[in-house]
Amino acid sequence: MNRLTKKTSLFGAALAAAFAFYACGDDSSSGPSGDSGTNTTETNTSSYQMLLDENSQVMSLSGEGFMENKCIVSGETAQWKPVNTKKGDQIIKYMFVGDTLVLFWQDEDGAFENYGDMFIGGTAGNIYGTWNMIPCEYKESKGRSSCDEDDLEYNTTLSISNGAVNVTQTKQTFVEASPLDYSTSEYRWSLYVALYTGVTSNLDLMDLSYNSLSESGPLASKPEVQTALGIVSSDLSTTGETITIAGKTFTVKVQDFQSFTGNDNSSASVDISADGITCNSTVARIYELTSDYCKTEYMEDFDIDDAYDAKGNKYYYVDRYKKSNMNEFYACMQGIMPPPSGTEEDLWSKVVTPLYKTAAKQDNVKALLKKSQKRLGSLAQ
């Protein structure tokens, strides 16, 4: 593991910050939105004064410390601004391994760590210049290095001149939206169960991220399942369908779905309509906050936490953005639900158990066929 990704030192704090891009859809109320996939870049810079002892190869740094961008809350106002999260005082030992600069941080006990971060791009033997961190660490006691490309979360550049060190850390991420297919999703199956039992509280929009597949295809698409539930499906697509059950017709439309690889952020919005009434469910969960969400108008959707800066001053910041209207959605659905056709126990006895039994029989037949083929093959030899 690269030292910079887990040290509470000069540069280590930056690696704890979350700078990934996210996007979120919304319902009729205001809220940020984003593309299905995009590049984003977030950069932090810090400057330090340096006293250099070239004989012992030690540099002593001082200054205001590391500045980290956060969504700061003051009263009823949210503002994206830098916060001094780490002190600037730091003592670092350095050495050269070929043309590579290696930095060893001093720990709380005053000893230098055995593992050092590695930088390239400057001149061998000359600490002055511009150095770029690589995803490698050098173990001084063994005199060897190890590298892991997945270990480098930030691009870190050191500009070292006479009496000064400037640090630039950049995280650039391509965040790709997961594909949506309502027709195979766990959400579709959960909706079938809700319409059958009359219980909507188990509907979770994040189930759009998961497939409800059996060996022969999506569970909700099986004719025997639809027959057992009394459901007729039409106009099925990757974004919705029309469902008829107990004499009522429901139209399902996924308005927004963004579940991203690269971070934990997600958002979804689904409309379910019947009897001229549309019930909308919307959820957004944003854990990796950036300036796009740091707006006073979203204050009621913030989780706010507190911390102390490098000088001991307390401040309040947005830990995450979350938005949900599921309680309103559940109440709306109760006004358009058909009469319950059965309970979850009925569902298991009518649908799930028979499917398991069928699957078990199929597995037994396959095993017997495989055994017979093997025996016939032996006889042929």
Secondary structure, 3 states (H helix, E strand, C coil): CCHHHCCCCCCHHHHHCCCCCCCCCCCCCCCCCCCCEEEEEEEEEEEEEEEEECCCCEEEEECCCEEEEEEEEECCEEEEEEEEEECCCEEEEEEEECCEEEEEEECCCCCECCEEEEEECCECCECCEEEEEEEEEEECCCCEEEECHHHCCCEEEEEEECCEEEEEEEEEEEEEECCCCHHHEHHHHHHHHHHHHCCCCCCCHHHHHCECEECCEEHHHCHHHHHHHCEEEEEEECCEEEEEECCEEEEEEEEEEEEEECCCCEEEEEEEEECCEEEEEEEEEECCCCHHHCCHHHHHHEEEEEEECCCCCEEEEEEEEEEECHHHHHHHHHCCCCCCCCCHHHHHHHHHHHHHHHHHHHHHHHHHHHHHHHHHHHHHC
